[in-house]
Amino acid sequence: MNNTKAIILGCVIGGAMTALAYTSLLPSDAPSNAAGQSTEPQPLYWVAPMDPNYRRDEPGKSPMGMDLVPVYEESTGGNEGPGTISISPNVVNNLGVRTASVQRRSLHVPIRTVGYVQYNEDTLIHIHPRVEGWVDTLHVKASGEYVKKGEPLYSLYSPELVNAQEELLIAMRRGSDDLINAARSRLDALQMPNEEIQSLISSKKVRQTITFSAPQTGFVDNLNIREGFFIKPGNTLLSIGALDEVWVDAEIFERQSAQVTVGLPVTMTLDFLPGKTWEGEVDYVYPTLEQSTRTLRVRLRFKNADYALKPNMFAQITIHSDFDSDNVLVPSEAVIRTGTQDRVVLALGDGQFKSIAVDVGRVVEDYTEITTGLIDGDQIVTSAHFLLDSESSISSDFKRMEAPGALPSSVFTEATITDVMPSHNMITVNHGAISEWDWPEMTMDFTVANHVDLTSLRQGMGAHIEISKENDGQYVVTTVHIIDDNADTQTINGRTIWTEATINSVMSSHKMLNLDHGAIEAWDWPAMTMDFFVADTIDLSQLEAGMDLHIEITKTGDSDYLVTTIHVKSAEPSSAQSAVVTGTINAINTQSRVVNISREAIPKWDRPAATLDFTVSDAIDISQFTVGADITFTFEITDGNFRILSIQSESQDASMDHSNHGGAHE
């Protein structure tokens, strides 16, 4: 009985142990039904592809008609960003990765150039005669001779001087003070030396030859006479220049002009005397650039007590510009130059690194200025960064990971109208890339603001358009500036280009504008400040400093450029109604600037043809109106008043646009 119980107990224990062993050997990847449900990550929200601030809780369309994209929670709990790589500490150590901190510090940028030694023209004297005559004796024989003040230069026989001496002697014999003073004044006017006059008065004998002396100490230059030469007033006989102090004419590049001011210290070396350095200063900065070389001339002043510096010597110049403070600097070895892009590797901490694009400024000694891309305190890699960059650059967007700044609420861009849908108050445009919003070049549908006249737009038309972002996230075209009715003639052999600009000053008397314009890639122009002549059809009285413009620049010669069209960017769209219509001029009142016109019907307002008085904008030259002429014009209605904004003659097909050109489309 006991044996039977023992056998049963053993079977029970054995079965339990067998079951336990079997369970422990089962594969662990057999999930339960509860745990077997899908673990696919769920989107946190959906955003617009072109605007991450536009969020929705479910799929849908963006304000631009694009599908919203889902955003998922990062598995690491943070946003490392495209191109971020992680490396373990031991690999960092094995690679020899070294980092440095980005610093703000002063930057001293010496300007190195060359120049030529010249006479100090403040002390350069040119010798001219006041009378005709013959050179009897020449006391200096060659250019370069050193003469002291008062030493004889040449002796002259002049019948005019002989006659003037006799007049003085006659006046003295008559005893008339008035005649004596008049004769003495005539000799002074003829530049007869004072000692010769005194000798004449004391000896009372006329001298046939008169000796002229050096008016200052210096070196003879440009000796243009020899004994026996006949000379007359207007001839330059010779020049005398002092070399105690010299000028040096040098040239600097246009981009360096802002760094050079009068009084800056200058050092100079010359090949003929190695090891010696002369110290001087900037004496004068010329106001204009050399047209052929696009360089700026500067005049330097140096002491030359030992006369070691000779005119026309070639010199190496270093202008020590003022220290430029508050610059973002990095070690030059940290910058990776690829030819098309400059990059640095940013050390993010915890073994994370990322390649980012930077804009490089000046390079001085071991440091490079960074204008954009880095801020004070950033950590960058200075060694082994090529290895890190080769890995990060595969997927990097080359942008800093930082909080996005405030985006502009509106931007201007060039576009081509591909479709006009008046019934929906919409247009389809093919616009260029918009860097402010990180939009690529693409074709989009836009709602058009009510004040924009769609009747003046048609397919294929080129335009500058202003796109504004509304509070509800919608994008609306609020301004249209027509570039040209014929899109195929927008540029002719690259001689016409459009760009944005800001007015610095208006020079109405010269028909010129000083503008800050953006970069023009087609002409390889950087963003810069330039003076432009303006076409006669543009009224400068409506322009003022600070205005933002769209301008058309036309190349009229090899180096001549003319602003041919101006569109003023409006700060806010006009609330006035406007239309483009054709009519015939019946009468013109130039004093009140009122024109009576029989206009055609306006279908968009359901207005029949009518004859009305129109006030002409001050920006339009009313003298260009002719009674009986057929014109196409843009006008607006404000508080019941009709005001012509721009006109185009039907017979001449010549636009008389003005700075408020965009008003026709506002």
SVG drawing of the C-alpha trace seen along z (x, -y; Angstrom):
<svg xmlns="http://www.w3.org/2000/svg" viewBox="-25 -165 99 167">
<polyline fill="none" stroke="black" stroke-width="0.4" points="0.0,0.0 2.8,-2.3 4.7,-1.4 1.6,-2.3 1.3,-5.7 5.0,-6.3 4.7,-5.4 1.6,-7.7 3.4,-10.6 6.5,-10.1 4.4,-10.2 2.7,-13.5 6.0,-15.1 7.6,-13.9 4.7,-15.2 4.9,-18.6 8.6,-18.8 8.2,-17.7 5.5,-20.4 7.8,-23.0 10.7,-22.1 8.6,-22.1 7.2,-25.5 10.7,-26.9 11.8,-25.7 9.0,-27.3 10.1,-30.1 9.6,-33.5 8.4,-35.2 4.9,-33.6 2.9,-36.6 -0.4,-36.4 -3.5,-37.7 -3.5,-40.9 0.1,-41.5 -0.2,-40.3 -2.0,-43.4 -0.1,-45.7 2.7,-47.8 3.0,-50.0 3.6,-53.6 0.6,-55.9 0.9,-59.5 0.9,-62.2 -0.7,-64.7 -0.6,-65.7 1.2,-68.8 1.3,-70.7 4.4,-69.8 5.3,-73.4 4.2,-74.8 5.0,-72.8 2.9,-75.3 -0.3,-74.1 -1.4,-71.0 -4.5,-68.8 -5.5,-65.8 -6.5,-63.7 -5.4,-63.4 -6.6,-66.0 -5.5,-68.7 -3.2,-71.7 -4.3,-75.3 -2.4,-74.8 -4.2,-71.6 -1.4,-69.2 -1.8,-66.1 -0.9,-66.5 2.0,-64.3 2.0,-62.4 4.4,-63.1 5.5,-60.3 7.0,-60.3 10.8,-59.9 11.9,-56.5 14.8,-58.2 12.5,-60.8 14.3,-63.7 14.8,-65.2 18.4,-64.5 17.7,-65.9 18.8,-64.7 22.5,-63.8 23.1,-63.5 25.5,-60.6 26.3,-59.0 29.7,-57.7 30.8,-55.8 33.3,-57.6 36.1,-55.0 35.7,-55.6 35.8,-59.4 39.0,-58.9 40.5,-56.6 39.7,-59.0 41.4,-61.9 38.4,-64.1 39.2,-67.6 36.6,-70.4 36.8,-74.1 34.3,-76.7 32.9,-79.4 33.9,-82.8 33.0,-86.4 36.1,-88.5 37.7,-91.5 39.1,-91.0 42.0,-92.9 42.1,-92.7 45.2,-94.3 44.8,-95.4 47.8,-94.5 48.4,-96.2 51.0,-97.9 51.7,-101.5 54.0,-104.0 55.9,-106.8 55.1,-110.3 56.0,-113.9 53.9,-115.5 51.9,-117.7 51.2,-120.2 54.9,-121.2 55.3,-120.6 55.9,-123.9 55.6,-124.4 57.6,-127.3 55.9,-129.3 57.0,-132.6 54.9,-135.8 56.7,-137.2 58.0,-136.1 61.7,-135.8 64.8,-133.7 66.6,-131.6 70.1,-133.1 71.6,-131.0 70.3,-127.8 71.8,-127.2 70.3,-123.7 71.3,-121.1 69.1,-118.1 66.1,-116.8 66.8,-115.5 69.3,-118.3 69.0,-119.5 68.5,-123.3 68.1,-125.5 65.7,-128.4 67.2,-131.5 69.6,-129.7 69.5,-130.8 67.5,-128.6 67.7,-130.5 68.4,-133.9 66.0,-135.4 66.2,-138.1 62.8,-139.6 62.1,-142.8 58.9,-143.3 61.0,-143.3 63.5,-145.7 60.6,-148.1 59.1,-147.8 62.5,-148.7 62.8,-151.8 59.3,-152.9 60.3,-152.7 63.5,-154.8 61.4,-157.4 58.9,-157.6 61.8,-158.1 63.3,-161.0 59.9,-162.7 59.5,-162.3 55.9,-161.2 55.1,-158.8 52.0,-157.6 54.0,-156.7 56.8,-155.1 54.3,-152.9 52.5,-151.9 55.8,-151.0 56.9,-149.1 53.6,-147.2 54.1,-146.2 57.5,-144.8 56.0,-142.8 53.2,-141.5 55.8,-140.3 57.5,-138.4 60.7,-140.3 62.6,-139.3 62.6,-141.9 66.4,-142.0 66.6,-142.8 64.1,-145.7 66.2,-147.1 69.3,-146.8 67.6,-148.7 66.5,-151.5 69.9,-151.9 72.0,-151.6 69.5,-153.3 70.7,-151.0 68.4,-148.6 69.5,-145.0 69.1,-143.0 68.9,-139.6 67.0,-138.9 67.9,-135.9 65.1,-133.9 65.7,-132.0 64.3,-128.9 61.2,-129.7 61.8,-126.7 64.3,-124.0 63.8,-120.7 64.6,-118.6 64.2,-119.7 61.7,-117.6 60.3,-117.9 63.0,-120.2 61.6,-121.3 64.0,-124.1 67.5,-124.4 69.7,-127.5 68.4,-129.4 64.8,-128.2 62.1,-130.8 59.5,-130.7 56.2,-132.4 53.4,-132.4 51.8,-129.1 54.9,-127.0 55.9,-124.8 59.6,-125.4 60.3,-123.0 59.0,-121.8 60.6,-121.7 59.4,-119.2 60.4,-118.7 61.0,-115.2 61.0,-115.8 57.6,-114.2 56.2,-112.0 52.9,-110.6 52.2,-107.0 49.3,-106.2 47.8,-102.8 44.6,-100.9 42.3,-98.7 39.5,-96.4 35.9,-97.7 35.0,-95.2 37.7,-96.7 36.7,-100.3 34.5,-100.4 37.6,-99.5 39.8,-102.4 39.4,-105.9 41.7,-108.9 44.2,-108.7 44.7,-105.0 48.3,-103.9 50.2,-102.4 53.5,-100.5 55.5,-100.3 58.5,-98.3 60.5,-98.5 62.6,-95.9 65.7,-98.1 66.1,-98.3 65.1,-94.9 64.3,-95.0 63.5,-98.7 59.9,-99.7 58.4,-103.2 55.5,-104.3 52.8,-106.7 49.1,-107.3 46.2,-107.4 46.0,-111.0 43.1,-110.9 40.5,-108.4 39.3,-109.2 35.5,-109.5 35.1,-107.4 36.3,-104.0 38.4,-103.4 35.9,-102.2 38.2,-99.8 39.6,-98.0 36.8,-98.6 39.4,-99.6 39.5,-102.5 42.5,-104.9 43.9,-105.9 46.7,-108.4 49.3,-107.8 51.7,-110.2 55.3,-109.3 58.2,-111.3 61.4,-111.1 64.0,-113.1 66.9,-111.2 65.5,-111.3 65.6,-107.5 62.2,-107.4 62.3,-108.4 59.3,-109.2 57.9,-106.2 59.4,-103.6 57.3,-100.4 56.3,-99.7 54.5,-97.0 51.8,-98.6 49.9,-97.4 47.0,-99.5 46.1,-98.7 42.4,-99.0 40.5,-99.5 39.7,-96.4 36.3,-95.1 34.6,-93.9 31.9,-91.3 32.8,-88.8 32.0,-85.1 35.3,-83.4 36.4,-79.7 39.8,-78.1 40.4,-78.0 41.2,-74.3 37.6,-73.6 36.1,-74.8 35.6,-72.2 35.6,-73.7 34.0,-71.6 34.0,-74.1 30.3,-74.5 29.6,-74.7 31.5,-75.6 30.7,-73.3 31.7,-72.7 31.0,-69.7 28.9,-70.7 29.5,-68.8 26.1,-68.3 27.3,-66.5 26.9,-62.9 28.9,-61.6 26.5,-63.2 27.8,-65.2 26.3,-66.9 27.6,-68.7 26.0,-72.1 26.5,-74.7 28.1,-78.1 28.8,-81.3 32.4,-82.2 33.6,-85.8 37.1,-87.1 40.1,-84.9 42.8,-86.4 45.8,-84.4 44.5,-81.2 40.9,-82.3 37.9,-82.4 34.9,-84.7 31.5,-83.0 28.7,-85.3 25.8,-82.8 25.4,-79.3 27.0,-79.5 26.5,-81.4 28.7,-82.2 29.3,-79.1 28.7,-76.4 31.1,-73.5 32.8,-72.5 35.2,-69.8 38.7,-70.9 40.3,-67.5 39.0,-64.2 36.1,-66.3 36.5,-65.0 35.7,-61.5 32.6,-62.7 31.5,-65.0 31.7,-62.1 29.3,-60.1 27.0,-63.0 26.8,-64.7 25.1,-61.6 21.7,-62.5 22.3,-65.9 20.1,-68.9 23.1,-71.1 20.9,-73.2 21.3,-74.1 18.9,-72.4 17.3,-75.4 13.9,-76.9 12.5,-78.3 12.4,-82.1 9.4,-84.1 8.5,-83.6 7.5,-86.6 3.7,-86.9 4.2,-87.8 6.8,-87.3 7.3,-88.5 8.3,-86.1 8.4,-85.9 5.7,-83.7 4.1,-82.8 0.3,-82.6 -0.8,-79.3 -4.6,-79.7 -7.1,-82.3 -10.4,-81.2 -12.5,-84.4 -15.5,-82.5 -13.6,-81.1 -11.5,-84.2 -8.3,-82.0 -5.3,-81.8 -2.8,-79.0 0.8,-80.1 4.2,-78.5 6.4,-80.4 10.0,-80.3 11.6,-78.9 10.7,-80.9 13.6,-80.6 11.8,-82.6 9.3,-79.8 11.5,-77.0 9.2,-76.4 10.6,-74.8 9.7,-75.9 6.3,-74.5 2.9,-75.1 0.0,-76.0 -3.5,-77.3 -4.0,-80.5 -7.1,-82.4 -6.7,-86.1 -7.6,-89.0 -10.8,-90.9 -8.9,-94.1 -6.8,-92.4 -8.3,-92.9 -8.4,-89.4 -9.6,-90.9 -6.1,-92.2 -4.5,-88.8 -4.2,-86.1 -2.5,-82.8 1.3,-83.0 1.7,-86.4 4.8,-87.0 4.3,-88.8 5.7,-89.6 3.2,-88.4 2.9,-89.0 1.7,-85.9 0.3,-86.6 -0.4,-84.1 -3.7,-84.7 -4.5,-84.1 -6.4,-80.9 -3.4,-79.4 -4.6,-80.2 -2.3,-81.6 -3.7,-84.5 -2.2,-86.5 -2.6,-90.1 -0.5,-92.0 0.2,-91.4 2.8,-93.4 2.7,-92.5 6.2,-92.1 5.4,-92.0 2.4,-91.1 4.7,-88.9 6.5,-86.4 8.8,-85.4 10.4,-88.9 11.0,-89.2 14.7,-89.0 16.6,-89.6 20.0,-88.0 20.2,-88.4 20.1,-92.2 17.1,-92.7 16.6,-91.4 14.2,-91.9 15.3,-92.2 14.2,-93.6 15.7,-96.8 15.5,-99.5 16.0,-103.2 18.8,-104.9 18.6,-108.3 16.8,-109.9 18.9,-112.3 16.1,-113.9 18.4,-116.5 20.6,-113.8 17.7,-111.4 19.4,-108.7 18.7,-106.4 21.0,-105.0 19.7,-101.5 20.5,-98.4 19.6,-95.5 19.6,-91.8 22.0,-89.3 21.6,-88.9 22.8,-85.4 22.2,-85.8 24.8,-88.6 27.0,-87.2 26.3,-90.3 26.3,-90.0 23.9,-92.0 25.3,-95.5 24.7,-99.3 24.8,-101.0 23.8,-104.2 21.5,-103.8 20.3,-106.2 16.5,-106.0 14.4,-105.9 12.7,-109.2 9.3,-107.6 9.7,-107.1 8.5,-109.9 11.1,-110.3 8.9,-112.7 6.8,-109.8 9.9,-108.0 11.6,-108.5 14.3,-106.9 13.4,-103.7 10.9,-102.5 11.0,-98.8 10.8,-98.2 10.7,-95.6 12.9,-97.1 13.7,-96.1 17.4,-96.8 18.3,-96.9 21.9,-96.6 22.2,-99.4 26.0,-99.1 29.1,-97.1 29.0,-98.7 25.9,-100.9 22.7,-99.9 19.4,-101.7 16.4,-101.2 13.5,-100.9 10.6,-99.9 9.8,-100.4 7.1,-98.7 6.7,-100.0 5.9,-97.3 2.8,-98.4 2.9,-98.0 -0.8,-97.1 -3.1,-96.3 -5.4,-99.2 -9.0,-98.9 -10.0,-100.9 -11.7,-99.2 -9.8,-99.3 -10.3,-98.3 -8.5,-98.4 -10.6,-100.0 -10.2,-101.6 -11.5,-105.1 -11.2,-108.2 -9.9,-111.6 -12.5,-114.4 -11.0,-117.2 -8.0,-118.0 -7.8,-120.5 -4.1,-120.7 -4.6,-123.1 -7.0,-120.8 -5.5,-117.6 -8.9,-116.4 -9.4,-114.5 -12.8,-113.9 -12.9,-110.4 -15.6,-108.3 -14.8,-104.9 -16.1,-101.5 -18.3,-99.2 -16.9,-97.4 -18.4,-93.9 -17.0,-92.9 -18.9,-95.7 -21.9,-95.5 -21.3,-99.1 -22.3,-100.4 -20.1,-102.7 -20.1,-106.2 -18.4,-109.6 -16.8,-110.7 -14.3,-113.1 -11.2,-111.4 -8.5,-112.9 -5.0,-112.1 -2.5,-110.8 0.3,-113.2 2.8,-110.5 1.6,-110.8 2.9,-113.5 -0.4,-115.1 1.4,-116.7 1.4,-113.2 -2.4,-113.2 -3.8,-114.3 -7.4,-115.1 -8.8,-112.5 -6.3,-109.8 -7.5,-106.3 -5.9,-105.0 -6.0,-102.0 -5.8,-103.1 -6.1,-101.7 -8.3,-103.7 -9.6,-103.2 -12.7,-104.4 -12.2,-105.8 -15.1,-107.4 -16.9,-108.0 -13.9,-109.7 -12.4,-108.3 -8.5,-108.4 -6.3,-107.3 -3.3,-105.3 -1.6,-104.5 -2.1,-104.8 -1.0,-103.2 -1.5,-104.9 -3.2,-102.7 -1.4,-104.3 2.1,-104.3 1.7,-101.2 3.9,-103.0 3.3,-102.6 3.4,-105.7 3.7,-103.7 4.7,-105.2 5.8,-104.1 2.3,-103.1 2.0,-100.8 0.8,-98.0 -2.3,-100.1 -4.0,-98.8 -3.9,-95.3 -4.5,-96.1"/>
</svg>
